[in-house]
Amino acid sequence: QKKGYSSTALFSKTKPLSVSYGIDIEEHDNEGRVITAEYENFFLVNVYVPNSGQKLVRLDYRRTWNSAFLEFCQSLDKKKPVIVAGDLNVAHNEIDLANPKNNKRNSGFTAEEREDFTTWLDSGFVDSFRSFYPEKTGAYTFWTYMGGARKKNVGWRIDYFVTSERLMGDVAASEIREKVWGSDHCPIMLLLANPRITEGSPKTTESGCKENITEGKDNLNEGKSEEDSSETKENSRL
């Protein structure tokens, strides 16, 4: 309803069984933040989580949204595994941003936002990147345009693939493509190895990851939400 403010998009080489928009709660469905595509063996949920804003003016709303979105994902998970892809607007732990001490009361790193994400992960879901790289530092997906942050790698990891726990056995890789420029975020990639999931025969690449022959390495599982500049400016995130 508010054009140019926030949105998500989904491009797929495989036609979904169905596509839905929002989470079926009116107060949360007027900003274009969620697209859900159902495939034979999983749901793919593309999401752009609300920013808590300057001086945390939307933190209360953000927490209400977090709770409602978790319930939505849980309802899908009862039917088949879920892959959530997008800008979740939270750096979960201190390892997930360059300057944690200076940002503890800034949007995206408040105790409340981090606690909500922990609750999500304690509810049968997995941060796929940390599953593969639990101790990796300097791994970020967002850098403010200010102060040459990207060249200095002063960033935040706020873009995720979160999956149902029972799907992780089919995940071959979860990667950050930090060398790809184009906005203040970079792409992230999830690669599914199981032919039952990806509808083709996997093969091993030079990097050791498996890729799908039929649909290509990027497949439908590579995704990134575009963050609108109006919300980016709300928080310099240095």
C-alpha positions as CSV (number, residue, x, y, z in Angstrom):
1,Q,0.0,0.0,0.0
2,K,3.0,2.3,0.6
3,K,4.7,2.3,-2.8
4,G,8.5,2.4,-2.8
5,Y,8.8,1.6,0.9
6,S,9.3,-2.1,1.1
7,S,8.7,-5.2,-1.0
8,T,9.8,-8.7,-1.9
9,A,10.0,-10.6,-5.2
10,L,10.5,-14.2,-6.2
11,F,11.9,-15.5,-9.5
12,S,11.8,-19.2,-10.0
13,K,12.8,-21.5,-12.9
14,T,10.4,-24.1,-11.5
15,K,6.7,-23.2,-11.4
16,P,5.4,-23.4,-7.8
17,L,2.3,-25.4,-6.9
18,S,0.9,-22.3,-5.4
19,V,1.9,-18.7,-4.4
20,S,0.5,-16.6,-1.5
21,Y,1.2,-13.2,-0.2
22,G,1.4,-12.0,3.4
23,I,0.8,-14.0,6.6
24,D,-3.0,-13.6,6.7
25,I,-3.0,-10.9,9.3
26,E,-4.3,-7.6,8.1
27,E,-2.1,-5.3,10.2
28,H,1.0,-7.1,8.9
29,D,0.1,-7.5,5.2
30,N,0.1,-4.0,3.9
31,E,3.8,-3.6,3.3
32,G,4.5,-6.4,0.8
33,R,6.9,-8.2,3.1
34,V,6.2,-11.9,2.5
35,I,5.8,-14.1,-0.5
36,T,5.3,-17.9,0.0
37,A,5.8,-20.4,-2.8
38,E,4.8,-24.0,-2.3
39,Y,6.8,-26.7,-4.0
40,E,6.4,-30.4,-3.9
41,N,8.7,-31.0,-1.0
42,F,9.0,-27.6,0.8
43,F,7.7,-24.1,1.2
44,L,9.9,-21.2,0.2
45,V,9.1,-18.1,2.1
46,N,10.7,-14.8,0.9
47,V,10.6,-12.2,3.6
48,Y,11.7,-8.7,4.4
49,V,11.3,-8.2,8.2
50,P,10.4,-4.7,9.4
51,N,13.2,-2.5,10.6
52,S,12.8,-1.2,14.2
53,G,13.7,2.2,13.0
54,Q,15.6,5.2,14.4
55,K,15.4,5.4,18.2
56,L,13.6,2.0,18.0
57,V,10.2,3.7,17.2
58,R,8.9,0.5,15.7
59,L,10.4,-2.0,18.1
60,D,7.1,-2.9,19.7
61,Y,5.5,-3.4,16.3
62,R,8.6,-5.4,15.2
63,R,8.2,-7.8,18.1
64,T,4.5,-8.3,17.4
65,W,5.5,-9.0,13.8
66,N,8.2,-11.5,14.8
67,S,5.7,-13.5,16.9
68,A,3.1,-13.5,14.1
69,F,5.7,-14.5,11.5
70,L,7.0,-17.4,13.7
71,E,3.5,-18.7,14.0
72,F,3.0,-18.5,10.3
73,C,6.2,-20.5,9.6
74,Q,5.3,-23.1,12.2
75,S,1.9,-23.5,10.5
76,L,3.6,-24.2,7.2
77,D,6.2,-26.5,8.9
78,K,3.4,-28.8,10.1
79,K,2.7,-29.5,6.4
80,K,6.1,-29.8,4.9
81,P,9.6,-28.3,5.5
82,V,10.2,-24.6,5.2
83,I,12.9,-22.5,3.8
84,V,12.8,-18.8,4.8
85,A,15.0,-16.5,2.7
86,G,15.5,-12.8,3.1
87,D,16.5,-9.7,5.1
88,L,15.6,-10.6,8.7
89,N,17.0,-7.2,10.0
90,V,18.8,-8.8,12.9
91,A,22.4,-9.7,13.7
92,H,21.8,-12.7,16.0
93,N,25.1,-12.7,17.9
94,E,28.2,-10.5,18.3
95,I,30.0,-12.6,15.7
96,D,27.4,-11.4,13.2
97,L,28.4,-7.7,13.1
98,A,31.7,-5.8,13.1
99,N,31.0,-3.4,16.0
100,P,28.7,-5.2,18.5
101,K,29.5,-3.0,21.5
102,N,28.5,0.2,19.8
103,N,25.2,-1.2,18.5
104,K,23.5,-2.8,21.4
105,R,20.6,-0.3,21.4
106,N,20.5,0.2,17.7
107,S,17.9,-1.4,15.4
108,G,18.9,-4.9,14.4
109,F,21.0,-5.7,17.5
110,T,18.8,-5.0,20.4
111,A,18.4,-7.7,23.1
112,E,14.8,-7.9,22.2
113,E,15.3,-8.6,18.5
114,R,18.1,-11.1,19.2
115,E,15.9,-12.9,21.8
116,D,13.1,-13.2,19.3
117,F,15.4,-14.8,16.8
118,T,16.7,-17.2,19.4
119,T,13.1,-18.2,20.1
120,W,12.7,-18.9,16.4
121,L,15.7,-21.1,16.3
122,D,14.6,-22.9,19.4
123,S,11.3,-23.7,17.6
124,G,12.6,-26.2,15.1
125,F,14.5,-23.9,12.7
126,V,18.1,-23.6,11.8
127,D,20.3,-20.6,10.7
128,S,21.8,-22.5,7.8
129,F,24.9,-20.4,7.4
130,R,26.0,-20.8,11.0
131,S,25.3,-24.5,10.7
132,F,28.1,-24.7,8.2
133,Y,30.3,-21.9,9.7
134,P,29.7,-21.7,13.4
135,E,32.8,-19.7,14.2
136,K,33.4,-17.8,11.0
137,T,34.1,-14.1,11.5
138,G,33.9,-11.1,9.1
139,A,31.0,-12.8,7.3
140,Y,28.5,-10.0,6.5
141,T,25.7,-9.4,4.1
142,F,25.0,-5.7,4.6
143,W,27.2,-2.6,4.7
144,T,26.1,1.0,5.1
145,Y,27.0,3.3,2.2
146,M,28.6,5.6,4.8
147,G,32.3,5.8,5.6
148,G,33.5,3.2,3.1
149,A,32.1,0.5,5.3
150,R,32.1,-2.2,2.6
151,K,35.7,-1.7,1.6
152,K,36.6,-1.9,5.3
153,N,34.2,-4.8,5.8
154,V,32.4,-3.1,8.6
155,G,29.2,-4.9,8.1
156,W,26.3,-6.9,9.5
157,R,25.0,-10.4,8.7
158,I,21.2,-9.7,8.6
159,D,20.3,-11.8,5.5
160,Y,19.6,-15.5,6.1
161,F,18.4,-18.8,4.9
162,V,16.6,-20.3,7.8
163,T,15.3,-23.8,7.3
164,S,13.3,-26.5,9.1
165,E,15.6,-28.7,11.1
166,R,14.6,-31.8,9.2
167,L,15.6,-30.2,5.9
168,M,19.2,-29.6,6.9
169,G,20.2,-33.0,5.8
170,D,19.4,-32.0,2.3
171,V,21.3,-28.7,2.4
172,A,24.7,-29.0,0.6
173,A,25.8,-25.4,1.1
174,S,24.8,-22.0,2.5
175,E,27.0,-19.2,1.3
176,I,27.4,-15.4,1.3
177,R,28.5,-13.9,-2.0
178,E,30.2,-10.9,-0.6
179,K,32.2,-10.2,-3.8
180,V,28.9,-9.5,-5.7
181,W,28.2,-5.7,-5.7
182,G,25.0,-4.0,-6.7
183,S,23.5,-2.6,-3.5
184,D,24.2,-2.2,0.2
185,H,23.5,-5.9,0.5
186,C,25.1,-8.9,-1.2
187,P,23.4,-12.1,-2.4
188,I,23.2,-15.2,-0.3
189,M,22.8,-18.7,-1.7
190,L,21.4,-22.0,-0.4
191,L,22.1,-25.2,-2.3
192,L,20.0,-28.3,-1.9
193,A,21.8,-31.6,-2.8
194,N,19.0,-34.2,-2.6
195,P,17.6,-35.0,-6.0
196,R,14.2,-35.5,-4.3
197,I,14.3,-31.9,-3.4
198,T,15.9,-30.3,-6.5
199,E,14.4,-32.4,-9.2
200,G,17.7,-33.3,-10.8
201,S,20.9,-35.3,-10.4
202,P,23.5,-33.4,-8.2
203,K,27.1,-33.2,-9.2
204,T,30.2,-32.0,-7.3
205,T,31.8,-28.6,-8.3
206,E,35.4,-27.6,-7.9
207,S,34.6,-26.0,-4.6
208,G,33.3,-29.3,-3.2
209,C,29.6,-28.2,-3.2
210,K,27.0,-30.1,-5.1
211,E,25.0,-28.4,-7.8
212,N,21.9,-29.3,-9.7
213,I,22.5,-30.3,-13.4
214,T,18.9,-29.8,-14.5
215,E,18.3,-26.3,-13.1
216,G,21.8,-24.9,-12.6
217,K,23.8,-24.1,-9.4
218,D,21.8,-21.1,-8.4
219,N,18.4,-22.9,-8.9
220,L,15.4,-21.4,-7.3
221,N,17.1,-21.4,-3.9
222,E,19.2,-18.3,-4.3
223,G,17.4,-15.3,-2.9
224,K,17.8,-11.9,-1.3
225,S,15.3,-9.3,-0.2
226,E,15.9,-5.8,-1.4
227,E,16.0,-3.2,1.4
228,D,14.4,0.1,0.5
229,S,16.6,3.1,1.0
230,S,14.1,4.9,3.2
231,E,14.6,2.2,5.8
232,T,18.3,1.8,5.2
233,K,18.7,5.5,6.1
234,E,17.0,4.9,9.5
235,N,20.1,3.2,10.8
236,S,23.7,3.9,9.7
237,R,24.8,0.6,11.2
238,L,28.5,1.3,11.6
